[in-house]
């Protein structure tokens, strides 16, 4: 099992440690044991522990369970702790819950109850980690890249919204850069010295999300304070999570004023979701105070050359090198002629794929023959040998057509000039002149 969750079992009775560890090992977890606070602290300092199972009463230990719980919360904030206790220690266990323990189990407990509690605690911890680990990224672009009218209007909207406090709903197809737009709004606002926190709507569980919101120490709210909360693909929230999120926005959890900017994104038609009963109408109205649409790449094809060069420079910057890579006109025309269903994300991936190829072949020019076959196959402007019809002027395109047409007819009549001339409706002498002009071998 890859990436096993690591659980530390702390109990002064070694048999209890072995019993719990055996069950957890069978369920695919990795376990460590400690019989006193010194051993536990040593393990916590060395290992990346995902969850702690802690006995309240640690006989012969320097710190008892409550003291160790407080130390864990101080030194390993966010790590969930499940308290286990005997009948005589229930009051102490309840105290531990008030101090921030995730839950408690009374000895003896059933395996099913233990596994259920652990699963929920690990999920809540993963959610909190995802939230906590999100930091501002200094390497993000300072503006949405492009010179088209659509991009100019979008950048003006970003600047305008950065000066407001309204909630924003960013719409657009997959891969257009909705998260980038949200980060730009944050980075250009007076919140830019605080955190930009990103959560994926499809990972949220209603109970765990509510537990994180109601964390005793308000870790989540402290994280958001002054910053921006970005909810990626909010259409993927189920109705239960939507209700929790709506209550959060409406401040129904008894917190002080919510001091964060909320930005959500979606690639779906949320109004249609509302009409189908898949999205709460009130939540839609609350998050879409300022709607922003990000255009598809195909609708701003004039920006493709700029984006191609930006992605090339970005790639070489990331490896600490100068690019020196040139893209010829035929390659650019090919890229501009493609529909880009995956938008900017697909273009970036294609450019990185090409860069890896030219680096391997030790060349520094991107030509039409290097454009991946999946783009060429769907491109009506490819003729043969990577010639790009759209790059030709009228005279050259006509000559190319005539050359291919005459070659085909000569082959049809086995190189017979008279029969070919009769069929295509030309005088023999005129056909001879045309063959010479087009550079066609009469012996074809």
C-alpha positions as CSV (number, residue, x, y, z in Angstrom):
1,X,0.0,0.0,0.0
2,X,1.5,3.3,-1.1
3,X,1.7,6.3,1.2
4,X,0.5,4.5,4.3
5,X,-0.8,6.8,7.0
6,X,1.4,6.6,10.0
7,X,-0.3,6.2,13.4
8,X,1.4,6.5,16.8
9,X,-0.2,4.4,19.6
10,X,0.7,5.6,23.1
11,X,-0.3,3.4,26.0
12,X,1.5,2.3,29.1
13,X,0.3,-1.3,28.6
14,X,2.4,-2.9,25.9
15,X,-0.3,-5.5,25.2
16,X,-2.8,-2.7,24.3
17,X,-0.3,-1.2,22.0
18,X,0.3,-4.5,20.2
19,X,-3.4,-5.2,20.0
20,X,-4.3,-1.9,18.4
21,X,-1.2,-1.9,16.1
22,X,-2.1,-5.4,14.9
23,X,-5.6,-4.3,13.9
24,X,-4.2,-1.1,12.2
25,X,-1.5,-3.0,10.3
26,X,-4.1,-5.4,9.0
27,X,-6.1,-2.4,7.7
28,X,-3.1,-1.0,5.8
29,X,-1.8,1.6,8.3
30,X,1.8,1.9,9.5
31,X,2.1,2.0,13.3
32,X,4.6,3.0,15.9
33,X,4.3,2.4,19.7
34,X,5.3,4.3,22.8
35,X,4.7,3.4,26.5
36,X,5.5,6.8,28.0
37,X,5.7,10.5,27.1
38,X,9.5,10.5,26.5
39,X,9.3,7.7,23.9
40,X,6.3,9.4,22.3
41,X,8.0,12.8,22.1
42,X,11.1,11.2,20.5
43,X,9.0,9.5,17.8
44,X,7.0,12.7,17.1
45,X,10.2,14.6,16.6
46,X,11.6,12.1,14.2
47,X,8.5,10.8,12.3
48,X,5.8,12.4,10.2
49,X,2.8,11.2,12.2
50,X,-0.7,11.4,10.7
51,X,-2.7,10.5,13.8
52,X,-2.1,9.7,17.5
53,X,-4.0,7.3,19.7
54,X,-3.4,8.3,23.3
55,X,-4.3,6.7,26.6
56,X,-5.3,9.3,29.2
57,X,-3.6,7.4,32.0
58,X,0.2,6.8,31.4
59,X,1.4,5.1,34.5
60,X,5.1,5.9,35.3
61,X,5.3,8.5,32.6
62,X,6.8,12.0,33.0
63,X,3.7,13.5,31.4
64,X,0.2,12.2,31.7
65,X,-2.2,11.9,28.7
66,X,-3.6,15.5,29.1
67,X,-0.2,17.1,29.4
68,X,1.1,15.1,26.4
69,X,-2.0,16.1,24.4
70,X,-1.3,19.8,25.1
71,X,2.3,19.3,24.1
72,X,1.3,17.6,20.8
73,X,-1.1,20.4,20.0
74,X,1.7,22.9,20.6
75,X,4.5,21.1,18.8
76,X,2.5,19.3,16.1
77,X,-0.6,21.5,15.5
78,X,-3.3,19.9,13.5
79,X,-2.3,16.3,14.2
80,X,-5.5,14.6,15.3
81,X,-5.4,12.8,18.7
82,X,-7.9,10.1,19.6
83,X,-8.1,9.6,23.4
84,X,-8.7,6.1,24.8
85,X,-9.7,5.7,28.5
86,X,-11.0,3.2,31.0
87,X,-14.3,3.7,33.0
88,X,-12.6,5.7,35.7
89,X,-11.2,8.3,33.4
90,X,-14.3,9.4,31.4
91,X,-14.3,12.9,33.0
92,X,-10.6,13.3,32.0
93,X,-11.4,12.1,28.5
94,X,-14.1,14.7,28.1
95,X,-11.7,17.4,29.3
96,X,-9.3,16.2,26.6
97,X,-12.0,16.7,24.0
98,X,-12.5,20.2,25.2
99,X,-8.8,20.8,24.9
100,X,-8.8,19.8,21.2
101,X,-8.7,16.0,21.0
102,X,-10.5,14.7,18.0
103,X,-12.6,12.1,19.8
104,X,-12.4,9.5,22.6
105,X,-13.0,5.8,22.9
106,X,-13.9,4.0,26.1
107,X,-12.1,0.7,26.8
108,X,-12.9,-1.9,25.8
109,X,-13.9,-0.7,22.3
110,X,-14.9,-2.5,19.2
111,X,-12.6,-2.7,16.2
112,X,-15.3,-1.3,13.9
113,X,-15.7,1.8,16.1
114,X,-11.9,2.3,16.3
115,X,-11.5,2.0,12.5
116,X,-14.5,4.4,11.8
117,X,-13.1,7.0,14.2
118,X,-9.6,6.7,12.7
119,X,-10.9,7.0,9.1
120,X,-12.8,10.2,9.9
121,X,-9.9,11.7,11.9
122,X,-7.5,11.1,9.0
123,X,-9.9,12.6,6.5
124,X,-10.3,15.7,8.7
125,X,-6.5,15.9,9.1
126,X,-6.0,15.6,5.3
127,X,-8.5,18.4,4.7
128,X,-6.8,20.7,7.3
129,X,-3.4,19.9,5.8
130,X,-4.6,20.8,2.4
131,X,-5.8,24.1,3.7
132,X,-2.7,24.8,5.9
133,X,-0.2,23.9,3.2
134,X,-1.5,26.4,0.6
135,X,0.8,29.4,0.6
136,X,1.1,32.4,-1.7
137,X,3.2,31.6,-4.8
138,X,5.6,34.3,-5.8
139,X,6.2,32.7,-9.2
140,X,2.7,33.3,-10.5
141,X,2.4,35.7,-13.5
142,X,1.7,39.3,-12.5
143,X,-1.0,39.6,-15.2
144,X,-3.1,37.4,-17.4
145,X,-0.9,36.9,-20.5
146,X,-2.1,38.2,-23.9
147,X,-2.6,41.3,-25.9
148,X,-6.1,40.6,-27.4
149,X,-9.1,42.7,-26.6
150,X,-10.6,39.9,-24.5
151,X,-7.4,39.7,-22.3
152,X,-7.2,43.5,-22.0
153,X,-10.7,43.6,-20.7
154,X,-10.1,40.7,-18.4
155,X,-7.0,42.4,-16.9
156,X,-9.0,45.6,-16.3
157,X,-11.7,43.6,-14.6
158,X,-9.0,41.9,-12.3
159,X,-7.7,45.3,-11.3
160,X,-11.2,46.6,-10.6
161,X,-12.1,43.6,-8.5
162,X,-8.9,43.7,-6.5
163,X,-10.1,47.0,-5.1
164,X,-13.5,45.6,-3.9
165,X,-14.5,43.2,-1.2
166,X,-17.3,41.4,-3.1
167,X,-17.5,37.7,-3.5
168,X,-16.5,36.6,-7.1
169,X,-17.6,33.7,-9.3
170,X,-15.2,32.9,-12.1
171,X,-16.6,31.0,-15.0
172,X,-14.9,29.4,-18.0
173,X,-14.0,26.1,-19.6
174,X,-11.5,23.7,-18.1
175,X,-7.9,24.9,-18.5
176,X,-8.5,28.6,-19.2
177,X,-6.8,29.8,-16.0
178,X,-9.6,30.5,-13.5
179,X,-7.3,29.9,-10.5
180,X,-4.7,32.3,-12.0
181,X,-7.4,35.0,-12.3
182,X,-8.3,34.5,-8.6
183,X,-4.7,34.7,-7.6
184,X,-4.2,37.9,-9.6
185,X,-7.2,39.5,-7.8
186,X,-5.7,38.5,-4.5
187,X,-2.1,39.5,-5.3
188,X,-3.2,43.0,-6.6
189,X,-5.4,43.6,-3.6
190,X,-4.6,44.9,-0.1
191,X,-4.9,41.3,1.1
192,X,-1.7,40.3,-0.7
193,X,0.3,40.1,2.5
194,X,-2.1,37.4,3.8
195,X,-2.6,33.8,2.6
196,X,-4.3,32.7,-0.6
197,X,-6.1,29.5,0.5
198,X,-7.3,27.0,-2.1
199,X,-9.6,24.1,-1.5
200,X,-11.1,21.6,-4.0
201,X,-14.8,21.4,-3.7
202,X,-14.9,17.7,-4.6
203,X,-12.7,16.7,-1.7
204,X,-15.0,18.2,1.0
205,X,-17.0,16.1,3.3
206,X,-19.8,17.9,5.1
207,X,-19.1,16.6,8.6
208,X,-15.4,17.0,8.4
209,X,-15.7,20.5,6.8
210,X,-18.0,21.6,9.6
211,X,-15.6,20.1,12.2
212,X,-12.7,22.1,10.7
213,X,-14.8,25.3,10.7
214,X,-15.7,24.7,14.4
215,X,-12.2,23.8,15.5
216,X,-11.7,24.8,19.1
217,X,-8.7,26.9,18.3
218,X,-10.2,28.2,15.0
219,X,-7.2,27.2,13.1
220,X,-9.1,27.5,9.8
221,X,-10.4,31.0,10.5
222,X,-6.9,32.1,11.6
223,X,-5.6,30.7,8.3
224,X,-8.2,32.7,6.4
225,X,-8.0,35.9,8.4
226,X,-7.2,38.8,6.1
227,X,-6.7,36.6,3.1
228,X,-8.6,35.0,0.2
229,X,-10.4,31.6,0.2
230,X,-10.6,30.2,-3.4
231,X,-13.0,27.3,-3.9
232,X,-12.0,25.4,-7.0
233,X,-14.9,23.9,-9.1
234,X,-17.7,24.8,-6.6
235,X,-20.2,22.9,-8.8
236,X,-18.7,19.7,-7.5
237,X,-19.8,20.4,-3.9
238,X,-22.6,18.0,-2.9
239,X,-25.8,19.5,-1.3
240,X,-24.7,18.7,2.2
241,X,-21.4,20.5,1.8
242,X,-23.2,23.4,0.1
243,X,-25.4,23.9,3.1
244,X,-22.3,23.9,5.4
245,X,-20.6,26.4,3.2
246,X,-23.7,28.6,3.0
247,X,-23.9,28.7,6.8
248,X,-20.2,29.5,6.9
249,X,-20.7,32.5,4.5
250,X,-23.8,33.6,6.5
251,X,-21.7,33.4,9.7
252,X,-24.1,31.0,11.4
253,X,-21.4,29.2,13.4
254,X,-21.1,31.9,16.0
255,X,-17.7,33.3,14.9
256,X,-16.7,36.9,14.8
257,X,-17.0,38.7,11.4
258,X,-15.6,36.6,8.7
259,X,-12.6,38.5,7.4
260,X,-11.7,36.9,4.1
261,X,-12.4,37.3,0.4
262,X,-14.3,34.4,-1.1
263,X,-13.7,33.5,-4.8
264,X,-15.2,30.5,-6.4
265,X,-14.7,29.0,-9.9
266,X,-16.8,26.7,-12.1
267,X,-16.6,25.2,-15.6
268,X,-20.3,24.3,-15.4
269,X,-23.5,26.3,-15.9
270,X,-24.5,26.9,-12.2
271,X,-27.8,28.4,-13.2
272,X,-28.7,25.1,-14.9
273,X,-27.5,23.3,-11.8
274,X,-29.8,25.5,-9.7
275,X,-32.8,24.7,-11.9
276,X,-32.1,21.0,-11.7
277,X,-31.9,21.1,-7.9
278,X,-28.2,20.3,-7.9
279,X,-27.1,23.7,-6.5
280,X,-28.6,25.8,-3.8
281,X,-30.1,29.0,-5.2
282,X,-29.2,31.1,-2.1
283,X,-25.6,29.9,-2.3
284,X,-25.4,30.8,-6.0
285,X,-26.7,34.3,-5.3
286,X,-24.2,34.7,-2.4
287,X,-21.1,33.7,-4.3
288,X,-21.9,35.4,-7.7
289,X,-22.0,39.0,-6.6
290,X,-19.2,39.7,-9.2
291,X,-19.3,37.2,-12.1
292,X,-16.2,37.0,-14.3
293,X,-15.9,35.0,-17.4
294,X,-12.5,33.8,-18.7
295,X,-12.5,33.3,-22.5
296,X,-11.4,30.1,-24.3
297,X,-8.1,30.1,-26.1
298,X,-9.7,29.5,-29.5
299,X,-11.5,32.9,-29.0
300,X,-8.2,34.8,-28.7
301,X,-5.9,33.0,-31.1
302,X,-3.8,36.1,-31.6
303,X,-2.4,35.5,-28.1
304,X,-1.0,32.1,-28.9
305,X,2.4,33.3,-30.2
306,X,2.8,35.3,-27.0
307,X,1.8,32.4,-24.8
308,X,4.1,30.0,-26.7
309,X,7.1,32.2,-26.0
310,X,6.0,32.8,-22.4
311,X,5.8,29.1,-21.7
312,X,9.2,28.5,-23.4
313,X,10.9,31.2,-21.3
314,X,9.1,30.0,-18.2
315,X,10.3,26.4,-18.7
316,X,14.0,27.5,-19.1
317,X,13.7,29.9,-16.2
318,X,12.6,27.0,-14.0
319,X,15.8,25.1,-14.8
320,X,18.0,28.1,-14.5
321,X,18.9,28.3,-18.2
322,X,18.5,30.8,-21.1
323,X,16.1,29.4,-23.7
324,X,17.5,30.5,-27.2
325,X,14.5,28.6,-28.7
326,X,12.9,30.1,-31.8
327,X,9.5,29.1,-33.2
328,X,9.0,29.4,-36.9
329,X,5.9,30.8,-38.6
330,X,4.5,27.5,-39.9
331,X,4.6,26.1,-36.4
332,X,2.8,29.1,-35.0
333,X,0.2,29.0,-37.7
334,X,-0.4,25.3,-37.0
335,X,-0.9,26.1,-33.3
336,X,-3.2,28.9,-34.1
337,X,-5.3,26.7,-36.3
338,X,-6.0,24.1,-33.6
339,X,-9.2,24.3,-31.5
340,X,-7.4,23.8,-28.1
341,X,-10.2,22.0,-26.2
342,X,-7.9,21.9,-23.1
343,X,-7.2,25.6,-23.5
344,X,-4.0,27.2,-21.9
345,X,-3.3,24.1,-19.9
346,X,-3.2,21.9,-23.0
347,X,-1.0,24.5,-24.8
348,X,1.5,24.6,-21.9
349,X,1.7,20.8,-21.9
350,X,2.3,20.6,-25.7
351,X,5.1,23.2,-25.5
352,X,6.8,21.4,-22.7
353,X,6.6,18.2,-24.6
354,X,8.2,19.8,-27.7
355,X,10.9,21.4,-25.5
356,X,11.8,18.0,-24.2
357,X,12.1,16.7,-27.7
358,X,14.3,19.5,-29.1
359,X,16.5,19.2,-26.0
360,X,17.0,15.5,-26.7
361,X,17.8,16.2,-30.4
362,X,20.0,19.2,-29.6
363,X,18.1,21.7,-31.8
364,X,16.8,25.1,-31.0
365,X,14.0,25.8,-33.5
366,X,10.4,24.6,-33.2
367,X,9.1,23.8,-36.7
368,X,5.9,22.4,-38.1
369,X,7.3,18.8,-38.1
370,X,7.7,19.0,-34.3
371,X,4.1,19.7,-33.7
372,X,2.5,16.6,-32.2
373,X,0.5,14.4,-34.5
374,X,-2.7,14.7,-32.5
375,X,-2.8,18.4,-33.4
376,X,-1.9,17.9,-37.1
377,X,-4.6,15.2,-37.5
378,X,-7.3,17.6,-36.4
379,X,-5.9,20.5,-38.5
380,X,-7.5,21.2,-42.0
381,X,-4.6,23.3,-43.0
382,X,-2.0,20.5,-43.2
383,X,-1.3,19.4,-46.8
384,X,1.7,17.1,-46.9
385,X,5.2,17.0,-45.5
386,X,4.1,19.5,-42.8
387,X,3.3,22.2,-45.4
388,X,0.7,24.6,-43.9
389,X,-1.8,25.8,-46.4
390,X,-3.0,28.7,-44.3
391,X,0.5,30.2,-44.4
392,X,0.5,30.5,-48.2
393,X,-0.7,33.6,-50.2
394,X,-3.3,33.1,-52.9
395,X,-0.7,32.7,-55.8
396,X,1.4,30.1,-53.9
397,X,-1.7,28.2,-52.7
398,X,-3.0,28.1,-56.3
399,X,0.3,26.9,-57.6
400,X,0.5,24.2,-55.0
401,X,-3.0,23.0,-55.9
402,X,-2.2,23.0,-59.6
403,X,1.0,21.1,-59.1
404,X,-0.6,18.3,-57.0
405,X,-3.6,18.2,-59.5
406,X,-1.4,17.9,-62.6
407,X,0.9,15.3,-61.0
408,X,-2.1,13.2,-60.1
409,X,-3.5,13.4,-63.7
410,X,-0.1,12.6,-65.2
411,X,0.1,9.5,-63.0
412,X,-3.4,8.6,-64.0
413,X,-2.5,8.6,-67.7
414,X,1.0,7.1,-67.2
415,X,2.8,10.3,-68.1
416,X,1.0,10.7,-71.4
417,X,1.0,14.5,-72.1
418,X,-1.6,14.4,-74.8
419,X,-4.2,12.4,-72.8
420,X,-3.5,14.5,-69.7
421,X,-3.9,17.8,-71.7
422,X,-7.2,16.5,-73.3
423,X,-8.7,15.5,-70.0
424,X,-7.8,18.7,-68.1
425,X,-8.8,20.9,-71.0
426,X,-5.4,22.5,-71.9
427,X,-3.4,22.8,-75.1
428,X,-0.3,20.5,-75.1
429,X,2.0,23.5,-75.4
430,X,0.3,25.3,-72.5
431,X,0.6,22.1,-70.4
432,X,4.3,21.9,-71.2
433,X,4.8,25.5,-70.1
434,X,2.8,24.8,-66.9
435,X,5.0,21.7,-66.2
436,X,8.1,23.7,-66.6
437,X,6.8,26.6,-64.4
438,X,5.7,24.2,-61.6
439,X,8.9,22.2,-61.8
440,X,7.1,18.9,-62.7
441,X,9.1,16.1,-64.3
442,X,7.4,15.1,-67.5
443,X,8.4,11.5,-67.0
444,X,6.2,11.0,-64.0
